[in-house]
Amino acid sequence: MLALMGVEAGMLKGFAFTTIAGVLIGVIITRPAFAKIVEYIVK
């Protein structure tokens, strides 16, 4: 995080967008997969 202190504001916006997009994509993909795994284990 210290490396981000010297970065321009435009780069920070890109970094924030990339982070948020990555988290959303991760949640959208992993939640259904996790639900399927739990469903399989419970059966």
C-alpha atoms as one frame of an Amber mdcrd trajectory, in Angstrom:
protein
   0.000   0.000   0.000   2.942   2.364   0.510   3.661   2.226  -3.214   0.217
   3.731  -3.882   1.090   6.925  -1.994   3.253   8.207  -4.874   0.780   7.340
  -7.633  -1.336   9.919  -9.462  -5.077  10.188  -8.764  -5.944   8.815 -12.223
  -3.950   5.674 -11.551  -5.677   5.282  -8.186  -9.084   5.427  -9.867  -7.996
   2.657 -12.229  -6.642   0.647  -9.318  -9.901   1.050  -7.372 -12.002   0.107
 -10.403  -9.869  -2.969 -11.095 -10.062  -4.049  -7.449 -13.846  -3.613  -7.267
 -14.357  -5.392 -10.605 -12.132  -8.267  -9.475 -14.021  -8.682  -6.218 -17.409
  -8.605  -7.963 -16.339 -11.144 -10.576 -14.857 -13.358  -7.870 -18.049 -13.283
  -5.822 -20.286 -13.888  -8.850 -18.228 -16.925  -9.901 -17.397 -18.457  -6.516
 -20.768 -18.224  -4.775 -22.630 -20.521  -7.196 -19.667 -22.920  -7.238 -19.544
 -22.983  -3.438 -23.313 -23.563  -3.298 -22.957 -26.556  -5.659 -20.148 -28.024
  -3.525 -22.159 -27.620  -0.312 -25.218 -29.106  -2.023 -23.133 -32.125  -3.101
 -21.684 -32.606   0.412 -25.073 -32.339   2.140 -26.666 -34.995  -0.093
